[in-house]
Every structure is written in C-alpha cells, then in structure tokens.
Amino acid sequence: MKKQFYTLMAMLVFNITANSQNLTQQSVDKAGTVIDKVIEAYGGSDKLNNLNTVSVEFETTNYAVNQSRKPGPPWDENKTKGLTVIDFEKQQFIAKVESLTATQEFKNTTIINGDNSQQIDYRAQTTAPIAEPDFMNTAGPFIRVTPALLVKQLMQRAHTAHYLGQSEVDGSMHDVISFVMEVGPSISLYFDQKSHMLNKSERVVGAFGMVGYRFHDYQQVDGIPFNQRFELFVNGQNNMLRNNKKTILNLPIAAHTTVNNKLTIAAPIEPDPLSRQKISEGVYHIGGNGTYAMFIEMDDHVVAVGGTAGIPERIALLKEVVPNKPIKYGVLTHHHNDHIVGAQAYADEGTVVIAAAAHEKVISDSTENKTLKIETVKTRRKFNSGDRELQIIDIGPTEHTEHLLIAYLPKEGIMFEADHFGARSFEHIAPASPAARSFAKSLKRNNIKAKSIFSAHSPVAASADNLKTAVEKAKNLTNKS
Ligand SMILES: [Zn+2]
C-alpha cells in the first residue's frame, strides 16, 4: 500500500514537472506572443493580408567568394541591376537582372506565370518556355530577402514557428523565432525586442553551410516598413550587398508578364535526369540537372574529369559499363567551390586528384581527410595507354579563372572544359561571353583543335563552329553598340 502511494506521488510530481516545463508548448506560446507584436509593427494583419503585389528595383554588388579569378581574397566584385515583381494571388513572379560589370555580359528575365513561364536571354534574343514552373521555389529567394514578405509568410505559417531564445545583435536584444517556408530548410528570424523589426536571419543550407542575411535602413512604404538595404553572408563571409532603389506595392503587374514576340523561341527548360552518354569508344559524358563529368577509359584504369556535385552517382553509372577498372586519376578543372566538391568523392575512391599547382591548397583544404593525393600540372601532361592519348592542359588565364585545366583527346577531337562555353542546346547560339571569347583565344594559343567541346554544365556538346559563331555574334553586338 505504502509502495503504491509513493508510486502515485512520483507520477503526480513527474506530470506537474512535465507540464510546467514542456518546452514545445512554451516555445510555441512564446513565439505566438512575439509574432503578434511583429505583425503590428509591420502594419497589422489586415495590411499584410492585403499586400498582394510588390515590385522592387535594386542594384547589387556581388563579392565572388571562392568564385574569383584567383583562389583567395580580395574577391572579384560584380555589379548588377534589376527588378523583382511578385503577385501572390495570381502566383506570378518576374525577375529581371542585368550585368553592370564589363567582364560579365548578361541581361536575363525569368517569368513564372503558369503555362506562360519563360526564361528570356536578351543577348541571345531568345525565350525558352519553362516546362515545370514552380512559383514558391522561384520566388523563395526574393521573399527571404524582403522582411515584410517574410513576416507575411510567418503570419500564414505561424503554426510552424518556435521560439529559439534571445540574442544580441548590434548591441540590442532580439527574439529569435524559427519557422519553415513551403520549401527549404527552417529559417531563424531575429526581431529587435523594442522595435520588433527583423534585423537578421539565418538558414543552414546543406553543403553550403550557414547562410545569413542582415537587413538595414527601414522606410515606411504605404504604412509597411521595407528595408532599403540587405547583406548576404555565407559562413560569415559577405557575399552580397543590395540597395533597394524603389519599392512599389499593390499595383497591377500584368505589363511585366508579356513577352516580346520578336524573340526566338528556344528549347524548353525541362528537368534533366542523370544519364550516361557514350561519346566515343571508352569515353563517357555522365551527368544531369546542370552538372556533368567526363570519364576516359585507359588500358587498366579510368581518368575522370570534372569535380562538380554528384560525382559518386556519376561514378556509379560509369561502373555499370566499366566495372573492372579503378579510377586512377580525377582531374579538377579549377578552384571554384562548385568545381571542387568532387575532391572528397575522389579521395574516398583512392583516386589521385590532378589540379593546377595554384589550386592545390584550396582543394586539399576542402576535403575532410588529409589522405587526398594531389598531383599538379604546370602546363601540359600527357597520358598514353594503347592507342589512346589524353592531354591535360592548363589553358589559363581566361576572363573566368587564372588557371583552367581542360582534357583533350587529340585523335578523337574531343575536349572537356568548365564554365566557358556551355548551353542547354546549340540550336540558337548566344553571343560569346567575355569568358567564352578568352577561351576561344586560349584554344588557338595552345593549338587545341577540338571538334566537340563538352562542358561541366552542359548536357550537349558544342562544335568548333558553334564557338566560332558565338564569337562572331559577340563582335557584331559590339560593333552595333
Ligand atoms: Zn568557375
């Protein structure tokens, strides 16, 4: 009897403790209290509910962290200007962006508008239908850098919100709320405890790491505070500064969804699943969804070229057709962060990585284990086996990078490069970019006569004629302007 009494008491005490300290309930309740004050500070729930269209004109400075011509700082700076427009009711989203930097010529518009979604390239004078448009996925980046729209999202998705705690930002205390948007990882929002303005946010994005945003210079637009400036940080490094020049609310946006009918209609933008293409005897181009690698069969081993995302899956597809030869070498074209992710996959395979000497440190720093073996190429290295000759050549400098390793099979006339001359299709050829123009010059300088140019971001090969046409078109463009 006594034992039962104590058990009952123990259960009672446990229940009381669990209820009063239930972290989930406390966190949800506290988040609700903070969100209520934030909604008021952003104009109130009626104003936010009625906020349907937003258009923002901006100018951006991009700091090319781990994407510059050199492997370390100071990073190259690129300026762009553009316009972003969103209509929540009609699920329409328009993003226009144009380069203001001489080394990066582009002027593009993305229109998400149901079956009339398009990707326009004004230099190429083409418009490509987007086969599977996704409003939230495409508009997400704009919402994440526009605090008023984040608060509107938070209001609609308050059921996913938790209170994380309080933290100091620039000397004042902030409440930190996390919530999840329809797509992507959860986002932490830092609201000033006095003004209730969003000054900072953060997300942990898979392989990229910690992506942070800072919002500055609030001004009222029709009774809703909008930031005039934001900064983007990746793992604490400043990647972007944007100045918002003009913010307009609740005006019809139909004019932005019309497409000039003089533009040539290009091949539709469709999902591109992983696949293997045999391009010559023992030579394979394997990839999908924007990243591709080349594999070259030698007598008793394979040489892989390219280090973008998904190398393990690409190796698996190769092993279906070349099961008994190890990948002895893996060539990394250059030091940019999206082209060295494959280093870890090669280390795991026991593959020797081939890289430009200037990129050795960046590559070895990027892998977890220090067992990675790297051999460097100065100007040109030849691999011979049976009838096969493979050359790995540093054709840098180009407008894109100081050093660039390309793979060249002189007998077959095949080459593989990264980031200089690629496209989803070469049916309509765009004027060559500054990087493509310097690439064409480098090929001449190095006496490379490739018939087919395969690329790290292209599902299809370009011909030598395609490159010539692109360079000619760029010349004509310069002559006209
Ligand atoms: Zn690159």
Boltz pocket constraint, residues with backbone or C-beta under 6 A from the ligand:
constraints:
  - pocket:
      binder: B
      contacts: [[A, 334], [A, 336], [A, 339], [A, 400], [A, 401], [A, 418], [A, 419]]
      max_distance: 6.0
